[in-house]
Amino acid sequence: MRTVPAASAALCVRCPARPPSAAAWPAVVVAIGAVGALGALATPAGADNATRPSPVVAEAAVAPPAAAPLSKKQAYLEAKKLASGGAPAARLPRVGAPPTKVLSLFNTWTHEWIALDPAGDPAPSLVGRFLRCHFTNEPTEMDRRLARTLLAAARHFAAPRIHIVSGYRHPKYNLMLRKKGHEVARDSQHTHGHAVDFYVPGVSTKALHAWATAQGMGGVGLYVASGFVHMDTGPIRFWGGQ
């Protein structure tokens, strides 16, 4: 006869000599379930099953409980708390307000555009890069009065855009144009970043020339055949060309 260990003897359930009746089956099932649970607790620590966590327990330990969605009041309080912490709130455009007007400058050589505030003062680096010499691709520091004059022309004629014909001109490129017979001065104001040639779409060249002359800023050249006006910040003088 095999000797039963004390731990196992405490968990044994004496089987009846006869099969239990139908009424007694639930009690037998409960007793067997209790034995199984106690057996699991009595399993030695080194057993294989003891090192494997229950799949249900492992899943519950890894997956955090889902956070309940915030109510409208909670979302409002959270947003208010963030705003009070010093984070600047983004300013949204007012519904129904007209968009801010901008002036678009178009470079006819590089085919580049920039948008400017007609009432602002653009950064010199931006203007210098936009009006760079298209032949050498080199920018220079342009006289700030030129950009202000372009903005003033746009405001005067209520124009949404201005087309640039020439801005900065590298001395080497200026010399090459002279050798080819173009109408450029030997020491052109363009080579110093002090001149700009432009026209305003929808405005006649003569009307633009009359406005430019009235500014009294510097030199003004009228090029009717080419359809643009020259303005610079040098000495006041006037001339005409092709």
C-alpha positions, 0 to 999 in steps of 0.5 A: 500500500502506497503511503500518501504524503501529509500535504496530499492526504489533507487534500484527498476526498474520500470517494463513496462506495456507491456512485453519488445520486443525481442530487449529490453531484453538485456537492461532488463538483464543488469539492473537486474544484476546491481540491484543484485550487488547494493543489495549485497553492501547494505546488512547489515553487520550483515546479514548471507551472509555478513559473508561468503566470496565468495568461489572464493575469499577465494580460491584465498586468500589461494592458492598462485600463482604458481611460474614460473620455473627458466630458465637455466640462472636464475638457474645458477645465483642462484647456483653461489649465493649460492656458493659465500655465503661460502657453500663448493661445493661438489667435484664430481669424474672426469668422466673416472678417475679410482676409488681410491684403497682401502685395505680391512681387513677381520677379520676371527673371527668376519667376519668384514671388514674395508676399508683403504687407502693404503697410509693413517694412520688409526685411532687408535680407528678404528684399536683397535675396529677391532682387538678386542679380539673376545672371550671377545669382548673387544678392546685395544689400538693397537700399531700403527706400526701394522696397518702401517705394514699391509698397507706396506705388501699390497703395497708390494704384490699389494694385495687388501685385508689381512685376520687377524687371531689374533689381541688383545687377552685378558689375560684371553683368553690367559690363557685359550688357554695355559691350552688347550695346544695351542701354545701361550706364557705366556706373549704373545705380543697379550695380550698387543696389540703389535702383529697381525697374518695375511696372504695375499690371493694369497701370499705364507706363506714363501714369506710373512715370508721373507718380514716380516723378512726383516722389522726388526720391532720385533718378526716374527713367521712362521706358515706354517701348519696354513698358517699365519705369526706372527708379533709384535713390541717386541724384534727382534726374530724368531721362527716357529710353526704349 
